[in-house]
Amino acid sequence: MPVIDINIRVFYTCQWKGECDSKILLSGITKNILILGFVSFLTDVSSEMIYPLLPVFLTTVLGAGPAFIGIIEGIAESTASILKLFSGWLSDKAKKRKSLILAGYSLSTISRPLVAIASSWLHVLFIRFSDRVGKGIRTAPRDALIADSVHPSVWGKAFGFHRAMDHAGAVIGPLIASLLLYTFTHDYRTIFWFAAIPGILSVILIIFFVREVTPLKTDSPAVSGFSPFYHSGGVFAPEFKHFVIIIVIFTLGNSSDAFLILRAIELGVTSEQIPLLWLTLHIIKMISSTPGGAISDRFDRRYVIISGWLVYSIIYFAFAYASQIYHVWVLFAFYGIYFGLTEGAERALVSDIVSPEKRGIAYGLYHFATGISLLPASVLMGFIWQWFGVKAAFSFGAILAITSSVLFVIFIKKRIIMEKSDNPTEVMSHRSI
C-alpha cells in the first residue's frame, strides 16, 4: 500500500474574525482554544478537589464498602463513554457544538458539589452518574470545536495545550483541597461546597467567551484534497476505522493507573509518598503536552504517536522488572512524557483523516472506543497479575503497545506535510457565528 502525501499550505495570518492573530495568541492558538483550555482547567480543579477525597468519604463517612465504590465508578464511566458517541453525532447533525458543551459542563458543575449533602452511597451514585453524563455530553463536541477553531497546521498544539490545561487543573485541585483541610476545615462536605466555585467560573467562561465556529464543508476548495477521505464516498475513511481498532488494541494493554500505584507500593513507596508521586506525574503531563502536540504538527504525526506508544512499552517492561524505589520515580516521570506525546497527537490525527462535517461523531467514536476498552483492560491486568505474576502482567501491556505500533505503521499510511505559504488565498476561512 503506497504512502499518500497530502500537502497543506499554511498561511499564518488567520482570517477568523476576532479570533486569531498568531503574533498575539500563542502562535496560532486562537481565543476559543485559550478559553476552552481555562474551562477545562477550572473544571478539573473542581473535580480534583472532590475526587481524591471521595473514596475516603464513602468509606469513613457513609460506610460504603469497596464493592460499592467499584459499582459507582463502573456505572459512571460506562455511561460517559456511551454518551460521548451520541453527543458527537448530535453536534454534527445540529451543526452546533457550544450548546452541548455548555450543557455538559453545566450538568457536572451543578451535580458535583451535591456530594456535600449526600447521606448514602446511592446518593453519591446518582451524583457521580450525573457528573459523568455531563462529561459524556461535552467531550466529543468540545474536541470537534477545538479542531474547528484553529488552522490544521496547529491542531496538535491546540489539543496539546488543552490537555496541558486539563492536567494543570489536576495538579492545582488536590493542592487547594489539601490546603483547605490543613488550614481551614477538616469537614469533607465543606470542601465539596468550595469545589463549586471553579465549576461555576468555567460555565461563565463558556457562556460569554466561547464562540460557535461553522465547520468547513467537504467540498470547500480549502479542504479538497486535504485527505483522501473526501473522495472515498464512505462515511469514514478506512484509515479512521483502522485507527479506532488499533486504539482498542492498545487500550486493552493500558489498564487503570491504580496498578502502577500498587506496583509502586510493592517496591517500597510509602502511602505518604503516593500523593507526591501522583503530583509528579501530572506535572510532567502538564509540561510535556503542548510541546508534544506541537512536535506532531511539525513532523509526521503517526511517528510521534508511535514514539509515545513505544515509550509506554518501555515503561511497562521496566515496571515489570523494577526493583528499587528510585526506579518508580523515574518511570512515573517518563510515563508523563508518554501522555505528552500521544494525547494531543491522537486527537489531531482524528481531524487529519475525518471530514469536518463528521468530526463530532468521529471524536465520539474515538472516546467511546477507549472508554469501553478500559474496563476489560483492567480486568485482564488484574487476572494476569493474580495468576501469572507482576512481570507477566506488565509485559502484557508492553507487548500490546508494540503490537499496536506495528499495526499503526502498516495500516495508517497517510501523512500530513505542513508547508508555510505567503499566499493568503490558501488560508482556510471559517465563519464565526
ABEGO torsion letter per residue (X at the ends): XBBBBBBBBBBABBABBGABBAAABGGGBBAAAAAAAAAAAAAAAAAAAAAAAAAAAAAAAAGBBAAAAAAAAAAAAAAAAAAAAAAAAAAAAAGBAAAAAAAAAAAAAAAAAAAAABABAAAAAAAAAAAAAAAAAAAAAAAAAAAAABBAAAAAAAAAAAAAAAAAAAAAAAAAAAAAAAAABABAAAAAAAAAAAAAAAAAAAAAABBBBBBBBAABAAABGABAAAAAGBABBAAAAAAAAAAAAAAAABBBAAAAAAAAAAAGBBAAAAAAAAAAAAAAAAAAAAAAAAAAAABBAAAAAAAAAAAAAAAAAAAAABABAAAAAAAAAAAAAAAAAAAAAAAAAAAAABBAAAAAAAAAAAAAAAAAAAAAAAAAAAAAAAAAEAAAAAAAAAAAAAAAAAAAAAABABBBBBBBBABAAABBBBBBX
